Amino acid sequence: YALPLTYPCGFPTKYINQGYALVNIYTDGTVALHFGGVEMGQGLRTKMIQVASRVLDVPKDRIHAIELNTNVIANAASTGASFSTDLNGNAVMQACQKLV
């Protein structure tokens, strides 16, 4: 017999499932990227830089991902597995789209 199982992605409470991003574009063409996730070896920083690079059409070496700081990004959701990429990647994408 096969018993289908489903597991939720993220948290059961909607307001906790939010990504956060702040993108600053400087006059020299560099970009500072703040997002609500912690890099723990899962490649989150690299993925966020790739998202910003694609949306802004800026080379990846001109984008600097800043470590999570609660003075900039408050109340970020916990970082876990690829779920952080989904949350924060969309937040970075939307922030960059507003600047284009």
Residue pairs with C-beta under 8 A, 6 or more apart in sequence:
9 83
9 86
10 16
10 17
10 77
10 83
10 87
11 17
11 77
16 77
17 77
17 87
18 77
18 87
18 91
19 35
19 36
19 37
19 77
19 86
19 87
19 88
19 89
19 90
19 91
19 92
20 35
20 36
20 73
20 76
20 88
20 91
21 33
21 34
21 35
21 36
21 48
21 73
21 88
21 91
21 92
21 94
21 95
22 33
22 34
22 35
22 72
22 73
22 95
23 31
23 32
23 33
23 34
23 52
23 56
23 92
23 95
23 96
23 99
24 31
24 32
24 34
25 31
25 56
25 99
26 32
29 58
29 62
30 62
30 63
30 64
31 52
31 56
31 58
31 62
31 63
31 64
32 64
32 66
33 48
33 49
33 52
33 63
33 64
33 65
33 66
33 92
34 66
34 68
34 69
34 72
34 73
35 48
35 65
35 68
35 73
35 88
35 91
35 92
36 68
36 73
36 76
36 77
36 87
36 88
36 91
37 44
37 48
37 68
37 76
37 79
37 84
37 85
37 87
37 88
38 44
38 67
38 68
38 79
38 84
39 45
39 65
39 67
40 79
42 81
42 82
42 84
44 79
44 84
44 85
44 88
45 65
47 85
47 89
48 65
48 88
48 89
48 92
49 60
49 63
49 65
50 60
51 89
51 92
51 93
51 96
52 58
52 63
52 92
52 96
53 59
53 60
53 63
55 92
55 93
55 96
55 97
55 100
56 63
56 96
56 99
56 100
66 72
68 76
70 76
77 84
77 87
